[in-house]
Amino acid sequence: MTPPDRARLTIDLDALAHNRAIIAEAAAGAEVAAVVKADGYGLGAGPIARRLHAEGTRTFFVARVAEGEQLRGELSHRHAAIYVLDGLLPGTVDRFDGAGLTPVIATLPQAHAALALAAARGRYAAAVQVDTGMNRQGLTLDEAAALVNAPGGLRTLDVPLLVSHLGSATDPSEARNPRQLARFHEARALFPEARASLSASAGAFLGPDYHCDVVRAGVSLLGGGPEERPDARLQAVATLTAPILDIRNLQPGDRVSYGAAFTAPRAMRVAIVAAGYADGVIRGSMGKGYAWAAGGRRPLLAVNMDLLVIDLGDAQAAPGDPVELLGPNALLDDLANAAGTVAHEVLVRLSPRAERVYLGA
């Protein structure tokens, strides 16, 4: 492989398989489904889903109908259930039918649309989402109960899966978690024949009470820690590297980049690196984040569109040497915390400008 002249994003599918195994161990007894929305969190839904399918994954979740259609094409002849979290929006019935997708009903109008299809066809399959305290998507418990008990109500639907979502699973001590679990038990009583899924990545690590039948693994498949901090059990799937373009000597008082991004407090050696926020390095991480170069962590001093600046200290480095901006040494959750965001956003912001290389495909 020739040295890159631009940023390179390496996606390690063996690490993905490792992380799936770790989640399966943590959620023993539950099926591990995969959330591959937003093009597999920016890493490529097709390669991600195909490797996960080879590892035994048979259930996938996406957000948009278009994502479901694309994923069905990527999986080709492979048997897989694909659930669409947006639900049954107006004008999408034929698209669901054509791609073999299953809607996740989340509103009263969607529920009524699904019931009309069941009445017309004699049978219609749709998952149901209930809101247990996230206050974002899902029928309330009262709405679900009224629809279940009404003549011609939800009992006429084929409901393969009951879904809810934890709002505070990244904090195991948060009292919101057991409250949501209790409400989910109420919802399960309304759908005794449906399989149940309450937990995403973080919930999979909360313990057996939260596992139910299916856990929906997402960011932790890609190396994001379940408590939004690095977790040694998980491996980095995405590694972003870029070459050093130049090494410069600064004098005390020299200012770096635009405005007052950084002022040298002493004589310093800095490296100019061929990557920036156009490649997915979040600008808000400068001054708080780090890169990995010459065998150690190097403070991230400035981030521009195409270039960034790191403090080399006394390290030996030269133009052309690689700098790891994200990966096994520049940790995903550390970068997210430095930027004041979450691992999910770091991943989906990775730009197509970086050359992509898949390992283990």
KEKE-785224 format. One record per residue: residue number from 1; y negated, x negated, z of N, C-alpha, C in turn. Coordinates in steps of 0.02 Angstrom, whole numbers, plus 50000, padded with zeros to 5 digits. Each point is the difference from the previous one (the first is absolute). Example, Ala and Ser with C-alpha at 12.3 -4.5 7.8 and 13.67 -1.06 7.14 Angstrom:
2
[1,[50284,49340,50390],[49941,50045,50000],[49940,49955,50000]] [2,[49947,50018,49964],[49941,49958,50003],[49945,50039,50037]] 
% end
This chain:
361
[1,[50060,49957,50000],[49940,50043,50000],[49938,49956,50000]] [2,[49955,50010,49952],[49940,49958,49995],[49951,50018,50055]] [3,[49960,49951,50023],[49949,50015,50051],[49952,50054,49974]] [4,[49982,50047,50041],[49957,50054,49976],[49927,49977,49992]] [5,[49965,50031,49954],[49928,49988,49994],[49961,50060,50028]] [6,[50035,50043,50034],[49969,50059,50031],[50044,50020,50059]] [7,[49980,50052,50035],[50039,50024,50056],[50068,50024,49975]] [8,[50050,49991,50042],[50068,50022,49984],[50026,50043,50057]] [9,[50025,50059,49984],[50030,50045,50049],[50076,49999,49990]] [10,[50035,49972,50049],[50073,49998,49998],[50028,50055,50045]] [11,[50045,50040,49972],[50028,50057,50036],[50075,49986,50010]] [12,[50019,49989,50062],[50067,49978,50018],[50043,50061,50016]] [13,[50042,50020,49953],[50042,50059,50010],[50057,49987,50048]] [14,[50020,49938,50010],[50050,49984,50051],[49970,50013,50070]] [15,[49937,49983,50009],[49966,50015,50063],[49995,50075,50011]] [16,[49988,50037,49946],[49999,50073,50004],[50067,50026,50025]] [17,[50055,49975,49972],[50067,50021,50022],[50012,49982,50073]] [18,[49977,49941,50021],[50006,49980,50070],[49964,50050,50045]] [19,[49938,50018,49982],[49961,50046,50042],[50033,50069,50003]] [20,[50028,50022,49944],[50035,50064,50001],[50058,49998,50050]] [21,[50036,49944,50001],[50057,49994,50047],[49975,50000,50072]] [22,[49943,49969,50014],[49972,50000,50068],[49982,50071,50021]] [23,[49968,50038,49954],[49981,50069,50016],[50062,50043,50010]] [24,[50051,49990,49958],[50062,50038,50007],[50033,49986,50068]] [25,[49996,49938,50022],[50028,49983,50065],[49961,50033,50057]] [26,[49933,50000,49994],[49958,50030,50052],[50010,50075,50002]] [27,[50011,50031,49942],[50006,50073,49995],[50073,50020,49990]] [28,[50046,49965,50033],[50071,50011,49990],[50017,50074,50006]] [29,[50039,50025,49951],[50020,50069,49999],[49958,50043,49954]] [30,[49942,49976,49980],[49956,50037,49955],[50001,49969,49931]] [31,[49991,50041,49949],[49992,49975,49932],[49932,49965,49994]] [32,[49999,49943,49967],[49937,49966,49988],[49976,50018,49930]] [33,[49950,50044,49996],[49968,50016,49937],[49942,49952,49988]] [34,[49974,49998,49939],[49947,49952,49984],[49939,50037,49974]] [35,[49942,49982,50028],[49936,50026,49975],[49973,49948,49950]] [36,[49994,50021,49938],[49978,49953,49947],[49938,50028,49964]] [37,[49959,50037,50036],[49939,50027,49972],[49952,49943,49983]] [38,[49947,50017,49964],[49949,49951,49980],[50032,49939,49966]] [39,[50046,50014,49953],[50035,49947,49963],[50034,49952,50048]] [40,[50039,50028,50046],[50035,49957,50047],[49953,49960,50043]] [41,[49946,50033,50026],[49949,49966,50040],[49970,49942,49960]] [42,[49994,50009,49935],[49968,49950,49959],[50045,49945,49975]] [43,[50063,50000,50019],[50045,49945,49982],[50047,50017,49942]] [44,[49995,50061,49974],[50042,50020,49943],[50055,50047,50022]] [45,[49989,50065,49991],[50050,50049,50023],[50067,49992,49966]] [46,[49999,49981,49935],[50063,49993,49964],[50044,49946,50028]] [47,[49978,49937,50001],[50043,49947,50028],[50018,50011,50073]] [48,[49952,50026,50039],[50014,50013,50071],[50055,50053,50007]] [49,[49992,50056,49964],[50048,50055,50007],[50068,49980,49973]] [50,[50002,49963,49945],[50065,49981,49973],[50039,49954,50048]] [51,[49965,49953,50032],[50035,49957,50047],[50022,50040,50061]] [52,[49957,50045,50025],[50019,50041,50057],[50059,50045,49983]] [53,[50001,50026,49939],[50057,50041,49979],[50064,49958,50001]] [54,[49995,49938,49977],[50059,49955,50001],[50023,49987,50071]] [55,[49955,50004,50048],[50017,49990,50071],[50024,50063,50034]] [56,[50002,50056,49963],[50027,50062,50027],[49950,50056,50010]] [57,[49937,49989,49985],[49949,50052,50009],[50010,50054,49947]] [58,[50002,50063,50021],[50009,50055,49954],[49945,50053,50005]] [59,[49953,49990,50046],[49946,50048,50009],[49933,49963,49999]] [60,[49954,50025,49958],[49935,49968,49992],[49944,50051,50008]] [61,[49943,49976,50024],[49941,50042,50008],[49942,49970,49962]] [62,[49962,50043,49966],[49938,49980,49968],[49946,50051,50021]] [63,[49938,49985,49983],[49946,50046,50018],[49984,50048,49943]] [64,[49992,49975,49940],[49978,50039,49943],[50058,50020,49954]] [65,[49992,50055,49964],[50051,50021,49951],[50008,49946,49947]] [66,[49944,49971,49977],[50004,49948,49948],[50040,49940,50024]] [67,[49994,49984,50065],[50039,49945,50027],[50075,50017,49998]] [68,[50016,50062,50015],[50070,50021,49998],[50028,49997,49929]] [69,[49961,50021,49951],[50022,49997,49931],[50012,49928,49979]] [70,[49954,49956,50018],[50008,49930,49982],[50061,49970,50035]] [71,[50010,50016,50063],[50057,49973,50037],[50065,50024,49970]] [72,[50003,50063,49980],[50062,50025,49969],[50016,49960,49937]] [73,[49949,49984,49961],[50012,49958,49941],[50022,49930,50018]] [74,[49971,49972,50054],[50018,49932,50021],[50073,49997,50025]] [75,[50022,50053,50033],[50068,50001,50026],[50051,50018,49947]] [76,[49976,50027,49944],[50043,50013,49943],[50059,50045,50020]] [77,[50061,49977,49988],[50060,50040,50012],[50021,50000,50073]] [78,[49967,49962,50042],[50022,49994,50070],[49990,50066,50037]] [79,[50050,50018,50040],[49995,50061,50040],[49952,49988,50058]] [80,[49949,50042,50007],[49953,49994,50055],[49962,50065,50008]] [81,[49987,50018,50063],[49955,50056,50015],[49929,49973,50007]] [82,[49953,50032,49966],[49930,49979,50002],[49958,50058,50026]] [83,[49969,49990,50058],[49957,50051,50031],[49927,49983,49988]] [84,[49961,50052,49986],[49928,49992,49986],[49961,50030,50059]] [85,[49964,49958,50036],[49967,50021,50062],[49940,50046,49988]] [86,[49970,49997,49941],[49944,50045,49986],[50022,50072,49996]] [87,[50063,50012,49987],[50026,50068,49997],[49993,50032,49932]] [88,[50009,50065,49999],[50004,50038,49938],[49930,50024,49981]] [89,[49962,49958,49965],[49932,50017,49980],[50001,50045,49938]] [90,[49948,50040,49990],[49998,50044,49941],[50009,49962,49935]] [91,[50041,50028,49957],[50011,49970,49934],[50050,49944,49998]] [92,[50035,49987,50055],[50046,49942,50001],[50074,50019,49999]] [93,[50016,50064,49999],[50069,50022,50006],[50043,49969,49945]] [94,[49977,50004,49937],[50039,49972,49945],[50009,49925,50007]] [95,[49951,49966,50027],[50006,49927,50008],[50051,49983,50054]] [96,[50002,50039,50054],[50051,49990,50051],[50069,50011,49969]] [97,[50007,50054,49962],[50064,50015,49968],[50021,49944,49952]] [98,[49952,49978,49959],[50016,49952,49948],[50022,49933,50026]] [99,[49972,49979,50056],[50016,49934,50028],[50049,50004,50058]] [100,[50023,50061,50017],[50047,50006,50055],[49971,49981,50066]] [101,[49939,50021,50013],[49964,49984,50062],[50004,50058,50049]] [102,[49995,49985,50064],[50000,50052,50052],[49933,50000,50036]] [103,[49966,50058,50000],[49935,50002,50035],[50010,50003,50076]] [104,[49951,49973,50036],[49998,50007,50072],[49945,50050,50015]] [105,[50020,50061,50015],[49952,50055,50010],[49958,49985,50063]] [106,[49933,50003,49991],[49957,49980,50056],[49945,50051,50015]] [107,[49993,50053,49959],[49948,50049,50011],[50028,50070,49988]] [108,[49966,50051,50024],[50021,50069,49989],[50003,50018,49926]] [109,[49948,49983,49960],[50005,50016,49928],[50061,49967,49967]] [110,[50015,49938,50019],[50059,49967,49973],[50064,50037,50021]] [111,[50003,50021,50062],[50059,50037,50024],[50009,50064,49961]] [112,[49946,50036,49988],[50006,50063,49963],[50021,49987,49927]] [113,[49975,49946,49971],[50020,49982,49932],[50074,49985,49996]] [114,[50026,49963,50051],[50071,49984,50001],[50042,50062,50010]] [115,[49977,50046,50042],[50037,50062,50012],[50002,50043,49937]] [116,[49946,50000,49962],[50000,50037,49937],[50050,49971,49951]] [117,[50006,49934,49998],[50050,49968,49957],[50070,50017,50023]] [118,[50011,50001,50065],[50066,50017,50026],[50019,50071,49982]] [119,[49951,50046,50004],[50013,50070,49983],[50016,50007,49926]] [120,[49964,49963,49958],[50010,50006,49927],[50064,49967,49977]] [121,[50019,49945,50032],[50057,49961,49977],[50064,50012,50039]] [122,[49992,50030,50058],[50058,50009,50044],[50011,49943,50048]] [123,[49969,49943,49985],[50007,49941,50044],[49946,49950,49982]] [124,[49969,49970,50050],[49952,49946,49988],[50001,49953,50059]] [125,[50002,49935,49986],[50003,49949,50053],[49932,49970,50011]] [126,[49979,49998,50063],[49937,49968,50018],[50004,49978,50072]] [127,[49978,49939,50013],[49994,49978,50069],[49939,50034,50032]] [128,[49998,50002,50065],[49945,50031,50037],[49971,49949,50048]] [129,[49934,49994,49998],[49966,49957,50049],[49964,50043,50051]] [130,[50010,49982,50064],[49965,50034,50054],[49953,49951,50034]] [131,[49944,50026,50022],[49951,49958,50035],[50014,50003,50074]] [132,[50019,49944,50029],[50015,49997,50072],[49945,49966,50040]] [133,[49943,49986,49968],[49945,49969,50036],[49963,49947,49961]] [134,[50020,49987,49939],[49964,49953,49957],[49936,50032,49972]] [135,[50002,50067,49991],[49942,50037,49976],[49976,49975,49932]] [136,[50048,49994,49955],[49984,49976,49933],[50035,50042,49948]] [137,[50066,50000,49999],[50040,50041,49955],[50052,50038,50039]] [138,[50020,50057,49974],[50056,50036,50030],[49982,50069,50025]] [139,[50050,50045,50000],[49991,50066,50029],[49996,49993,50076]] [140,[49959,50041,50031],[50001,50003,50073],[50066,50031,50022]] [141,[50018,49990,50063],[50061,50031,50025],[49997,50075,49995]] [142,[49942,50029,50013],[49993,50073,49994],[50009,50023,49928]] [143,[49970,49963,49953],[50009,50018,49929],[50072,49995,49979]] [144,[50033,49946,50021],[50070,49991,49981],[50043,50056,50029]] [145,[49989,50016,50064],[50040,50053,50032],[49989,50067,49966]] [146,[49937,50016,49983],[49986,50064,49967],[50034,50003,49932]] [147,[49999,49946,49963],[50031,49999,49933],[50076,50003,50005]] [148,[50028,49968,50050],[50073,50002,50008],[50023,50070,50017]] [149,[49964,50035,50042],[50021,50065,50025],[49980,50058,49956]] [150,[49957,49988,49951],[49978,50055,49956],[50055,50019,49951]] [151,[50005,50063,49980],[50048,50019,49948],[49987,49961,49936]] [152,[50053,49973,49971],[49990,49959,49940],[49964,49936,50014]] [153,[50002,49976,50063],[49962,49941,50020],[50038,49936,49986]] [154,[49984,49948,50039],[50025,49933,49986],[50076,49995,50005]] [155,[50032,50049,50031],[50073,49997,50003],[50031,50010,49930]] [156,[49961,50025,49953],[50026,50007,49932],[49995,49935,49960]] [157,[49966,49951,50027],[49994,49935,49967],[50059,49956,50019]] [158,[50018,49956,49954],[50045,49945,50016],[49957,49943,50027]] [159,[50003,49988,50066],[49958,49949,50032],[50045,49941,50019]] [160,[50002,49947,49958],[50043,49944,50015],[49973,49955,50055]] [161,[49934,50004,50012],[49970,49952,50047],[49939,50031,50033]] [162,[49995,49991,50065],[49941,50018,50040],[49964,49936,50019]] [163,[49935,49997,49986],[49962,49939,50007],[49941,50010,50047]] [164,[49985,49950,50041],[49936,49995,50034],[49981,49927,50003]] [165,[49942,49985,50029],[49976,49931,49998],[49966,49984,50066]] [166,[50018,49943,50029],[49971,49977,50063],[49932,49967,49988]] [167,[49951,50017,50041],[49934,49973,49991],[49986,49936,50040]] [168,[50042,49985,50050],[49986,49943,50043],[50063,49958,50013]] [169,[50045,49998,49952],[50063,49966,50011],[49992,49924,50007]] [170,[49944,49972,49976],[49990,49928,50008],[49986,49980,50072]] [171,[49989,50049,50043],[49990,49986,50072],[50054,50037,50039]] [172,[50055,49966,50018],[50055,50033,50034],[49981,50035,50065]] [173,[49945,49979,50032],[49981,50030,50063],[49955,50061,49992]] [174,[49982,50016,49940],[49953,50056,49987],[50034,50067,50016]] [175,[49966,50040,50043],[50028,50065,50021],[50006,50049,49942]] [176,[49964,49989,49947],[50004,50044,49942],[50071,50001,49970]] [177,[50036,49944,50005],[50066,49996,49969],[50049,50051,50030]] [178,[50011,50000,50066],[50047,50051,50027],[49976,50071,49990]] [179,[49934,50011,49998],[49975,50068,49987],[50020,50022,49930]] [180,[49992,49955,49952],[50019,50017,49932],[50076,50010,49994]] [181,[50038,49959,50036],[50072,50007,49998],[50021,50068,50027]] [182,[49969,50023,50054],[50017,50065,50028],[49984,50056,49951]] [183,[49944,49995,49966],[49982,50051,49951],[50048,49999,49940]] [184,[50023,49940,49983],[50047,49996,49944],[50067,50032,50018]] [185,[50020,49994,50063],[50061,50035,50022],[49992,50076,49992]] [186,[49940,50026,50014],[49987,50071,49990],[50007,50018,49926]] [187,[49973,49957,49957],[50004,50013,49928],[50073,49997,49976]] [188,[50038,49954,50026],[50070,49993,49978],[50040,50063,50016]] [189,[49982,50034,50054],[50036,50062,50018],[49989,50054,49947]] [190,[49945,49995,49963],[49986,50049,49947],[50041,49986,49937]] [191,[50022,49938,49992],[50036,49979,49940],[50064,49964,50020]] [192,[50047,50035,50031],[50058,49967,50029],[50046,49967,49949]] [193,[49996,50021,49937],[50044,49971,49950],[49969,49941,49963]] [194,[49935,49988,50009],[49966,49947,49964],[50009,49933,50036]] [195,[50005,49947,49962],[49996,49933,50029],[49927,49989,50022]] [196,[49989,49954,50047],[49934,49992,50030],[49976,49929,49994]] [197,[49934,49992,49987],[49969,49935,49995],[49931,50002,50033]] [198,[49994,49965,50056],[49937,49996,50036],[49966,49932,49991]] [199,[50039,49947,49995],[49973,49932,50007],[49993,49964,49933]] [200,[49945,49963,49995],[49991,49951,49946],[50017,49931,50030]] [201,[49972,49946,49972],[50020,49933,50022],[49994,49990,50075]] [202,[49943,50015,50028],[49989,49987,50071],[50046,50042,50043]] [203,[50009,50063,49982],[50043,50045,50039],[50072,49979,50000]] [204,[50021,49965,49948],[50069,49976,49997],[50017,49953,50057]] [205,[49948,49968,50028],[50010,49952,50054],[49985,50030,50069]] [206,[49986,50065,50004],[49983,50031,50064],[50060,50018,50042]] [207,[50059,49999,49971],[50060,50018,50037],[50035,50059,49970]] [208,[50062,50013,50022],[50042,50050,49967],[49973,50071,50002]] [209,[49961,50017,50050],[49973,50068,50003],[49958,50016,49938]] [210,[49971,49949,49969],[49954,50011,49944],[50034,49991,49931]] [211,[50063,49981,49999],[50031,49985,49936],[50019,50061,49959]] [212,[50023,50052,50034],[50023,50061,49965],[50051,49981,49946]] [213,[49997,50034,49943],[50050,49988,49947],[49977,49948,49949]] [214,[49934,49997,49989],[49973,49956,49948],[49937,49966,50027]] [215,[49995,49934,49992],[49936,49966,50013],[49971,49980,49932]] [216,[49934,50006,49995],[49966,49986,49937],[49966,49931,50005]] [217,[50037,49949,49980],[49974,49931,50007],[49950,49986,49945]] [218,[49944,49970,50020],[49948,49983,49952],[49977,49928,50009]] [219,[49946,49991,50038],[49968,49934,50004],[50046,49948,50032]] [220,[50044,50020,50045],[50044,49951,50031],[50053,49974,49952]] [221,[50016,50038,49948],[50043,49973,49948],[49968,49938,49968]] [222,[49934,50000,50000],[49962,49947,49966],[49975,49946,50048]] [223,[50021,50004,50063],[49983,49948,50048],[49947,50019,50051]] [224,[49972,50059,49995],[49949,50022,50049],[50032,50018,50066]] [225,[49975,49972,50054],[50028,50013,50066],[49991,50072,50022]] [226,[50050,50029,50034],[49994,50070,50021],[49945,50013,50051]] [227,[49976,49948,50033],[49945,50009,50048],[49935,49968,49974]] [228,[49996,49991,49934],[49940,49973,49966],[49984,49929,50024]] [229,[50052,49963,50016],[49994,49929,50014],[50063,49966,49973]] [230,[49998,49935,49988],[50058,49967,49972],[50063,50013,50041]] [231,[50055,50012,49965],[50065,50013,50032],[50049,49950,49971]] [232,[50027,49957,50043],[50043,49945,49977],[50064,50024,49968]] [233,[50019,50064,50011],[50061,50025,49969],[49993,50012,49926]] [234,[49938,50008,49978],[49986,50018,49930],[49976,49940,49960]] [235,[50018,49999,49936],[49981,49946,49956],[49944,50022,49953]] [236,[49959,49952,49979],[49947,50014,49951],[50031,50013,49932]] [237,[49981,50056,49971],[50022,50017,49932],[49949,49975,49949]] [238,[49937,50006,50016],[49946,49980,49954],[49971,49933,50021]] [239,[49997,49953,49953],[49968,49935,50012],[49947,49989,49947]] [240,[49938,49995,50020],[49944,49988,49954],[49977,49928,50009]] [241,[50003,49962,49946],[49976,49930,50002],[49950,49990,49944]] [242,[49959,49948,50008],[49951,49982,49950],[49986,49925,50006]] [243,[49981,49967,49944],[49988,49928,50003],[49931,49982,50026]] [244,[49996,49941,50029],[49935,49971,50017],[49965,49977,49936]] [245,[49937,50018,49992],[49961,49978,49942],[49960,49936,50015]] [246,[49976,49996,50062],[49956,49944,50017],[50000,49990,50075]] [247,[49984,49940,50021],[49991,49984,50071],[49930,49972,50008]] [248,[49963,50028,50047],[49929,49982,50008],[49988,49977,50072]] [249,[49950,49956,50007],[49979,49976,50066],[49935,50035,50018]] [250,[49999,50029,50059],[49940,50034,50025],[49968,49958,50055]] [251,[49934,50006,50004],[49962,49969,50053],[49978,50054,50050]] [252,[49985,49980,50062],[49977,50050,50048],[49941,50039,49973]] [253,[50004,50065,50005],[49946,50044,49976],[50010,50025,49929]] [254,[50048,49971,49963],[50013,50026,49932],[50027,50071,50004]] [255,[49973,50043,49956],[50023,50069,49998],[50049,50009,49942]] [256,[50050,50041,50012],[50053,50010,49951],[49995,50070,49971]] [257,[50003,50003,49934],[50004,50064,49964],[49937,50041,50008]] [258,[50006,50066,49989],[49941,50044,50001],[49973,50011,50070]] [259,[49934,50010,50004],[49969,50018,50063],[50015,49950,50054]] [260,[50020,50026,50058],[50015,49958,50057],[50074,50007,50018]] [261,[50043,50000,49949],[50071,50009,50012],[50026,49948,50050]] [262,[49979,49937,49991],[50022,49948,50045],[49951,49942,49997]] [263,[49984,49973,50058],[49958,49940,50004],[50039,49946,50036]] [264,[50006,49943,49969],[50040,49945,50028],[49968,49975,50065]] [265,[50037,50001,50056],[49972,49975,50063],[50006,49924,50006]] [266,[50037,49969,49954],[50013,49928,50002],[50021,49978,49930]] [267,[50012,49937,49991],[50027,49977,49937],[50071,50029,49991]] [268,[50013,50026,49940],[50063,50035,49988],[50026,49987,49930]] [269,[50065,50008,49991],[50032,50000,49935],[50026,50070,49987]] [270,[49981,50029,49944],[50022,50067,49983],[50033,50000,49932]] [271,[50045,50048,49990],[50033,50009,49935],[49975,50064,49968]] [272,[49987,49995,49935],[49982,50059,49959],[50064,50022,49966]] [273,[50019,50063,50010],[50065,50026,49978],[49990,50053,49947]] [274,[50045,50000,49950],[49993,50044,49941],[50028,50070,50015]] [275,[49971,50034,50047],[50017,50070,50015],[49942,50030,50039]] [276,[49997,50066,49999],[49947,50034,50037],[50018,50074,50007]] [277,[49949,50040,50013],[50016,50071,50010],[50022,50034,49937]] [278,[49987,49971,49941],[50027,50027,49938],[50076,49991,49997]] [279,[50027,49956,50041],[50072,49990,50002],[50032,50036,50060]] [280,[49959,50030,50042],[50025,50038,50056],[49987,49971,50068]] [281,[49966,49943,50004],[49982,49972,50066],[49940,50038,50027]] [282,[50008,50035,50053],[49948,50046,50024],[49941,49960,50028]] [283,[49940,50014,49974],[49940,49962,50018],[49987,50002,50075]] [284,[50016,50056,50031],[49987,50008,50072],[50040,49953,50044]] [285,[50048,49965,49971],[50040,49954,50041],[49967,49932,50008]] [286,[49947,49985,49963],[49970,49933,50006],[49967,49993,50068]] [287,[50007,49940,50027],[49974,49987,50067],[50049,50017,50055]] [288,[50052,50039,49983],[50050,50020,50050],[50071,49984,49978]] [289,[50012,49999,49934],[50066,49989,49974],[50014,49926,49987]] [290,[50059,49988,49973],[50020,49932,49985],[50043,49999,49937]] [291,[50006,49942,49969],[50048,49987,49948],[50046,49945,50025]] [292,[50054,49987,49962],[50046,49946,50017],[49997,49947,49946]] [293,[49981,49940,50019],[49994,49946,49952],[50015,49934,50035]] [294,[50031,49955,49963],[50016,49933,50026],[50035,50003,50068]] [295,[50046,50048,50006],[50043,50004,50059],[49969,50031,50062]] [296,[49942,50035,49993],[49970,50031,50058],[49954,50057,49983]] [297,[49979,50036,50052],[49953,50055,49991],[49929,49971,49991]] [298,[49965,50026,49949],[49933,49976,49985],[49952,50060,50001]] [299,[49947,49996,50041],[49953,50056,50005],[49971,50020,49933]] [300,[49995,50065,49991],[49973,50029,49938],[49924,50009,50010]] [301,[49961,49959,49965],[49928,49998,50013],[49961,50049,49957]] [302,[50022,50010,49938],[49963,50044,49954],[50049,50028,49949]] [303,[49987,50063,49979],[50040,50032,49948],[49952,50032,49950]] [304,[50003,49976,49938],[49961,50030,49945],[50048,50035,49952]] [305,[49974,50024,49944],[50043,50036,49953],[50056,49956,49973]] [306,[49984,49939,49981],[50049,49957,49966],[50018,49938,50039]] [307,[49963,49985,50053],[50009,49937,50037],[49999,50015,50075]] [308,[50033,49956,50037],[49993,50002,50072],[49997,49928,50026]] [309,[49977,49993,50061],[49989,49935,50030],[50038,49996,50066]] [310,[50039,49947,50009],[50036,49989,50063],[49979,49933,50029]] [311,[50005,49996,50066],[49986,49938,50037],[50063,49958,50000]] [312,[49998,49941,49969],[50059,49957,49997],[50009,49957,50063]] [313,[49946,49991,50037],[50005,49954,50057],[50017,49930,49975]] [314,[50048,49968,50032],[50021,49932,49980],[50062,50001,49955]] [315,[50021,50059,49978],[50061,50005,49960],[49992,49966,49933]] [316,[50055,49972,49976],[50001,49968,49934],[50017,50053,49947]] [317,[49955,50009,49953],[50010,50049,49947],[49963,49976,49938]] [318,[50018,50028,49943],[49970,49979,49937],[49996,50060,49954]] [319,[49954,49999,49951],[49997,50053,49951],[50068,50011,49967]] [320,[50018,50063,49992],[50065,50019,49973],[50051,50017,50053]] [321,[49989,49979,50062],[50047,50016,50054],[49997,50075,50014]] [322,[50058,50030,50016],[50000,50072,50014],[49974,50017,50069]] [323,[49969,50058,50005],[49977,50028,50063],[50033,50068,50007]] [324,[50033,50012,50056],[50031,50065,50013],[49950,50045,50035]] [325,[49985,50055,49967],[49951,50048,50027],[50034,50059,50034]] [326,[50063,50010,49984],[50040,50053,50030],[50072,49979,49991]] [327,[50041,50008,50051],[50070,49981,49993],[50033,49983,50066]] [328,[50052,49959,49999],[50036,49984,50062],[49960,49958,50049]] [329,[49947,49967,49977],[49958,49960,50045],[49931,50031,50012]] [330,[49974,50035,49950],[49938,50038,50007],[50020,50073,50006]] [331,[50007,50023,50063],[50038,50060,50014],[49960,50064,49983]] [332,[50037,50047,49972],[49971,50063,49976],[49960,50035,50055]] [333,[50029,50009,50058],[49964,50036,50053],[49941,49960,50027]] [334,[50004,49933,49999],[49943,49960,50020],[49941,50010,49953]] [335,[50015,50000,49934],[49947,50011,49952],[49970,50070,50008]] [336,[50042,50049,50011],[49976,50068,50009],[49954,50004,50061]] [337,[50022,49971,50056],[49959,50003,50060],[49934,49963,49992]] [338,[50001,49943,49964],[49939,49963,49988],[49951,50041,49959]] [339,[50027,50041,49954],[49957,50041,49957],[49983,50067,50031]] [340,[50025,50014,50059],[49986,50063,50033],[50035,50058,49967]] [341,[50060,49988,49973],[50036,50054,49965],[50073,49996,50018]] [342,[50043,50030,49958],[50072,50002,50013],[50036,49966,49942]] [343,[50062,49982,50012],[50040,49964,49950],[50005,50040,49935]] [344,[50004,50066,50005],[50006,50043,49941],[49942,49986,49951]] [345,[49938,49996,50027],[49942,49989,49957],[50001,49931,49969]] [346,[50020,49950,50040],[50004,49932,49972],[50046,50000,49939]] [347,[50057,50032,50005],[50048,50000,49945],[49974,50037,49939]] [348,[49974,50061,50010],[49980,50039,49941],[49938,49972,49966]] [349,[49964,49955,50034],[49942,49969,49968],[50017,49939,49958]] [350,[50062,49977,50003],[50019,49942,49960],[49990,50016,49926]] [351,[49967,49956,49966],[49975,50014,49932],[50051,49982,49947]] [352,[50001,50036,49944],[50043,49980,49943],[49976,49936,49967]] [353,[49941,49974,50018],[49978,49937,49970],[50045,49942,50019]] [354,[50028,50003,50060],[50045,49947,50021],[50065,50005,49960]] [355,[50026,49943,49978],[50064,49999,49966],[50054,50024,50048]] [356,[50045,50043,49975],[50053,50027,50042],[50067,49969,49984]] [357,[50036,49981,50051],[50066,49971,49993],[50047,50035,50049]] [358,[50055,50028,49975],[50049,50032,50043],[50059,49955,50010]] [359,[50019,49991,50064],[50059,49961,50019],[50055,50048,50022]] [360,[50061,49988,49977],[50056,50042,50021],[50006,50065,49962]] [361,[49968,50005,49942],[50004,50062,49961],[50068,50005,49967]] 
% end
